[in-house]
Amino acid sequence: CIFMMDFSYFKIENLGQEKDKRIKYIHEWHRNKFPTLDSVNLEGRSFLTLKDFNAEEIKPILWVSADLKHRIKHRGEYVPLLQGKSIAMIFEKRSTRTRMATETGFSLLGGHPCFLTPQDIHLGVNESTTDTARVLSGLADVVLARVYSHSSLEHLDIDASIPVINGLSDLYHPIQVLADLSTLQEHYGSLKGLTLAWIGDGNNVLHSFMMSLAKLGVNLKVATPKGYEPDANVTQEAQLLSKQFGTKLQFLMDPMEAARHSSVLVTDTWVSMGQEEEKKKRLKDFHGYQITMQTGSVAAPDWTFLHCLPRKAEEVDDEVFYSPRSLVFTEAENHKWTIMGLMVCILTDYTPQIPKLKFKKNMWEKDIKNRILSSVCHL
């Protein structure tokens, strides 16, 4: 089944000058079938969910992010890649990290961030979302929206002529997962083969992990209390991705079983904004889900901990949170670099200066190309 392509192109009588032409055709076919980091172009793309991005489209974002961190933070360079550009930041929900990361990051790149609170803009209230999208398309180069309903983002994206980025919605939080992936890539040197254990609520951050990890060769174990499982449609899609990419995906109720042999332990708030009235019930339902050193005792020897913040002590104790195994503050900082990397990818055609990140590549892709080239050359 791996050779499902039309070979009639090669069945010609005159083989003399046609060999180079056929080999060029094979190279072009392989480049389109298996794009490299160099060949991927994300310019003009919206970023609503990682479901819409394959591995070869996620990797360049991480590569550009690492490049910008190296050039700006470690080498002290001024890199005005977004000079003359502006971003409209719509925040229906407050945030420390997303606002600071976006405003400081966009400014560092020479651009102008415009922050819009609910007092400045009411999506679909004082003005229709359609009209807002069209107005912002003429005033800014990109929109980042942090909203309650994912449908608001989809509506904005339909009517906007500029890219729309999901800064958080009830269904997905893809920019957070970009920061997490960047942090793990930075710490472990590669992502493929890691096992991530999610212990907590089946929320938007988990959904974004479920839409991306399998594509990058990362296994996922999910432990949630009964009634707090991830969205059924997201789960179904994640199961298909796990099967497609040959990774392990498990849904459990026992936090210790999820942590067993896992490389990364991850949790998040048990009570999100808008769920304050449920706090008492949620704290009771999540009893036993706190991540401690005991949880880590059954994990992989080199296990690490992530939390997107803000953190409460009932979710993870101080011993883990402030330990050398905790990557939370690097994770928070990388929120800025990955947002910057994403902006550069969708607004420019920039090529990073640092070497490509070490993403392990499936050898069967190269094998397909070599076997087809071999067959063509022996016609």
C-alpha positions in Angstrom: 0.0 0.0 0.0 3.0 2.3 0.4 3.5 2.5 -3.3 0.0 3.8 -4.2 1.1 6.2 -6.9 0.6 6.3 -10.7 3.7 4.7 -12.4 2.2 5.1 -15.9 4.3 8.3 -16.1 7.4 6.2 -16.2 6.3 3.6 -18.7 7.7 5.3 -21.8 9.8 3.8 -24.6 12.6 6.4 -24.8 14.5 6.1 -21.6 17.5 8.2 -22.6 17.0 11.8 -21.7 13.9 11.1 -19.6 15.6 9.6 -16.6 16.6 12.9 -15.1 13.1 14.2 -15.7 11.6 11.2 -13.9 13.9 11.5 -11.0 13.1 15.2 -10.6 9.4 14.2 -10.6 10.0 11.7 -7.8 11.8 14.3 -5.7 9.0 16.8 -6.2 6.4 14.1 -5.3 8.3 13.2 -2.1 8.7 16.9 -1.2 4.9 17.4 -1.5 4.0 14.1 0.2 6.5 14.6 3.1 7.3 18.3 3.5 10.4 19.4 5.3 10.8 22.2 7.8 12.2 24.3 5.0 9.3 23.8 2.6 6.4 24.5 5.0 4.8 28.0 4.6 2.3 29.0 7.3 2.1 32.7 6.2 -1.5 33.9 6.4 -2.8 30.8 8.3 -5.1 31.2 11.3 -4.4 29.2 14.5 -7.6 28.1 16.1 -6.7 24.5 17.0 -3.7 22.2 16.7 -6.2 19.8 15.1 -5.7 21.8 11.9 -1.9 21.4 11.9 0.2 18.4 11.1 3.6 17.6 12.6 5.6 19.3 9.8 3.6 22.5 10.4 4.0 22.4 14.2 7.8 21.8 14.1 8.7 25.0 12.2 6.8 27.1 14.9 8.9 25.4 17.6 12.1 25.9 15.5 11.4 29.6 14.9 10.5 30.1 18.6 13.8 28.5 19.7 15.7 30.7 17.2 14.1 33.9 18.4 14.9 33.0 22.1 18.5 32.3 21.1 18.9 35.5 19.1 17.1 37.9 21.3 17.6 36.6 24.8 21.0 34.9 24.6 22.7 37.0 21.9 21.0 40.3 22.6 20.1 41.0 19.0 17.3 43.3 17.9 15.1 41.4 15.4 12.4 43.7 14.1 10.6 41.1 12.0 7.2 42.6 12.7 8.1 46.2 12.3 5.1 48.2 11.0 2.6 45.5 11.9 -0.1 45.5 14.7 -2.0 43.0 16.6 -5.6 43.3 18.0 -5.7 41.5 21.3 -9.3 40.6 22.4 -9.5 39.5 26.0 -12.9 38.4 27.2 -11.1 36.5 30.0 -8.2 38.0 32.0 -4.7 36.6 31.8 -1.2 37.4 33.2 1.0 35.2 31.0 -0.9 35.5 27.7 -1.2 39.2 27.8 2.4 39.8 28.9 3.7 37.3 26.5 1.8 38.7 23.5 2.4 42.4 24.3 6.1 42.1 25.2 6.8 39.6 22.4 5.1 41.6 19.6 6.9 44.8 20.8 10.3 43.0 20.9 9.8 42.1 17.2 9.0 45.8 16.3 5.2 45.5 16.2 2.5 47.4 18.0 0.1 45.5 20.3 -3.4 46.9 20.9 -5.2 45.5 24.0 -9.0 45.3 23.9 -10.8 44.5 27.1 -14.5 43.7 27.4 -15.1 47.4 28.2 -13.5 48.2 24.8 -15.1 45.5 22.7 -18.2 43.3 23.2 -18.2 40.5 20.6 -21.6 40.2 19.1 -23.2 42.7 21.6 -22.6 46.4 20.6 -21.5 45.3 17.2 -21.9 42.0 15.3 -19.0 39.7 15.3 -19.0 39.9 11.5 -18.6 43.6 11.5 -15.9 43.5 14.2 -14.0 41.0 12.1 -14.1 43.2 9.1 -13.2 46.4 11.0 -10.2 44.7 12.6 -9.1 43.3 9.3 -8.6 46.9 8.1 -6.9 48.1 11.2 -4.6 45.3 12.2 -2.5 42.5 10.7 -3.5 39.7 13.1 -6.1 39.1 15.9 -5.4 37.1 19.1 -8.7 36.4 20.9 -9.1 35.0 24.4 -12.8 34.1 24.6 -15.3 32.1 26.5 -16.8 30.3 23.5 -14.8 28.6 20.7 -17.6 29.4 18.3 -16.7 33.1 18.7 -13.3 32.4 17.3 -14.7 30.4 14.4 -17.1 33.2 13.6 -14.2 35.8 13.7 -12.1 33.6 11.4 -14.9 33.2 8.8 -15.3 37.0 8.4 -11.8 38.2 9.0 -9.4 38.6 6.1 -6.4 38.5 8.5 -5.2 35.5 10.6 -7.0 34.8 13.9 -5.2 33.1 16.8 -6.8 31.3 19.6 -5.5 32.8 22.9 -7.9 30.5 24.8 -11.4 29.2 24.4 -13.6 26.7 26.2 -12.6 24.0 23.8 -8.9 24.5 23.1 -5.8 26.3 24.3 -3.2 25.7 21.6 -0.8 28.5 22.4 -0.3 27.0 25.8 0.5 23.6 24.4 3.1 25.2 22.0 4.8 26.6 25.1 4.7 23.2 26.7 6.1 21.4 23.7 8.9 24.0 23.4 9.8 23.5 27.0 9.9 19.7 26.7 11.9 19.9 23.5 14.3 22.2 25.2 14.7 20.0 28.3 14.8 16.5 26.7 16.3 17.4 23.3 13.5 15.7 21.4 9.8 14.8 21.8 9.4 11.5 20.1 9.0 8.6 22.6 8.1 10.7 25.6 5.0 9.7 27.7 2.9 12.6 29.1 0.6 11.9 32.0 -2.3 14.3 32.4 -3.7 14.2 35.9 -6.7 16.4 36.5 -9.7 18.0 34.7 -10.5 17.1 31.1 -10.2 20.7 29.9 -9.1 22.8 26.9 -5.4 22.4 27.6 -5.8 18.6 27.6 -7.8 18.8 24.4 -4.9 20.6 22.7 -2.5 18.0 23.9 -4.8 15.3 22.4 -4.8 17.1 19.0 -1.0 17.3 18.8 1.0 14.8 20.8 0.4 11.7 18.7 1.5 13.6 15.6 4.9 14.2 17.3 5.3 10.7 18.5 4.4 11.4 22.2 2.3 8.9 24.2 -0.5 10.3 26.4 -2.1 8.9 29.6 -5.1 10.7 31.0 -6.4 10.4 34.5 -9.6 12.3 35.4 -12.3 11.8 38.0 -15.6 10.3 36.7 -17.7 13.1 35.1 -14.6 15.2 34.2 -13.5 13.3 31.1 -12.4 15.2 28.0 -14.9 16.1 25.3 -16.2 13.0 23.5 -15.6 14.3 20.0 -12.1 15.3 20.9 -11.5 11.9 22.4 -12.7 10.2 19.2 -10.4 12.3 17.1 -7.5 11.6 19.5 -8.0 7.9 19.3 -7.8 8.0 15.5 -4.6 10.1 15.6 -3.1 7.6 18.1 -3.9 4.7 15.8 -2.6 6.6 12.8 0.8 7.5 14.3 1.3 4.4 16.4 1.3 6.1 19.9 -0.3 5.0 23.1 -3.4 6.7 24.4 -5.0 5.7 27.7 -7.9 7.0 29.7 -7.8 6.1 33.4 -9.2 7.2 36.8 -6.2 6.3 38.9 -3.5 9.1 39.0 -0.8 6.7 40.1 -1.5 4.4 37.2 -1.3 7.4 34.8 2.0 8.5 36.4 3.6 5.1 36.2 6.7 5.2 33.9 5.6 8.6 32.5 8.2 11.2 31.5 6.1 14.2 32.2 3.4 14.8 34.8 1.0 17.6 34.0 -2.0 19.2 35.7 -4.0 22.4 35.5 -6.5 24.3 37.6 -9.4 22.3 38.9 -11.6 25.4 38.9 -11.4 27.5 35.7 -12.8 31.0 35.3 -16.6 30.8 35.1 -16.7 27.7 37.3 -16.4 29.4 40.6 -19.8 28.3 41.8 -18.7 24.7 41.3 -15.6 25.1 43.5 -16.7 23.2 46.6 -18.0 20.2 44.5 -14.9 20.1 42.3 -12.5 20.1 45.2 -14.3 17.2 46.7 -14.4 15.3 43.3 -10.7 15.9 42.7 -9.6 14.6 46.1 -6.6 12.3 45.6 -5.5 14.0 42.3 -2.9 16.3 43.9 0.6 15.7 42.3 3.2 14.9 45.0 6.6 13.3 45.2 4.7 10.1 45.9 3.1 10.5 42.5 6.5 11.0 40.9 7.9 7.9 42.7 6.3 5.7 40.1 7.2 7.9 37.1 10.2 7.6 34.8 13.6 8.3 36.5 13.9 11.6 34.6 10.3 12.8 35.1 9.4 16.5 35.0 6.4 18.5 35.9 4.4 21.1 34.0 1.5 23.4 35.0 0.2 26.3 32.9 -0.5 28.5 35.9 -1.9 30.0 38.0 -1.5 27.1 40.4 -3.3 26.2 43.6 -1.7 24.0 46.4 -4.4 21.4 46.1 -3.3 20.7 42.5 0.4 20.1 43.2 2.3 20.5 46.5 5.2 22.8 47.1 7.7 20.1 47.2 7.0 19.2 43.5 6.2 22.7 42.3 9.4 24.3 43.5 11.6 21.3 42.9 14.3 21.0 40.1 11.9 18.7 38.3 9.4 21.5 37.9 9.7 23.3 34.6 6.8 25.7 35.2 8.7 29.0 35.2 10.6 28.1 32.0 7.2 27.0 30.6 5.7 30.4 31.5 8.6 32.2 29.8 8.4 30.1 26.7 4.8 31.2 26.4 6.3 34.5 25.1 8.8 32.9 22.7 6.3 30.5 21.2 3.7 33.2 20.7 6.5 35.2 19.0 7.4 32.2 16.9 3.8 31.7 15.9 3.4 35.4 14.9 6.5 35.3 12.8 5.5 32.1 11.0 2.0 33.4 10.1 3.1 37.0 9.2 6.5 36.5 7.5 8.5 34.0 5.5 11.4 34.1 8.0 14.0 31.3 8.1 15.6 30.5 11.4 19.4 31.0 11.8 20.0 28.2 14.4 20.2 24.6 13.3 17.0 22.6 13.0 15.7 21.1 16.1 16.2 17.4 16.5 12.9 15.8 15.6 13.3 12.1 15.0 12.0 11.3 11.6 10.2 8.1 10.6 12.7 6.1 8.5 9.9 4.6 6.3 9.4 8.0 4.6 13.0 7.9 3.3 12.6 4.3 2.5 9.7 5.0 0.2 11.6 7.6 -1.7 14.7 5.4 -2.0 12.7 2.4 -3.2 10.8 4.4 -5.8 14.0 6.0 -7.1 15.6 2.6 -7.3 12.8 1.2 -9.3 12.7 4.2 -11.7 16.5 4.1 -12.3 16.3 0.4 -13.2 13.5 0.8 -15.7 
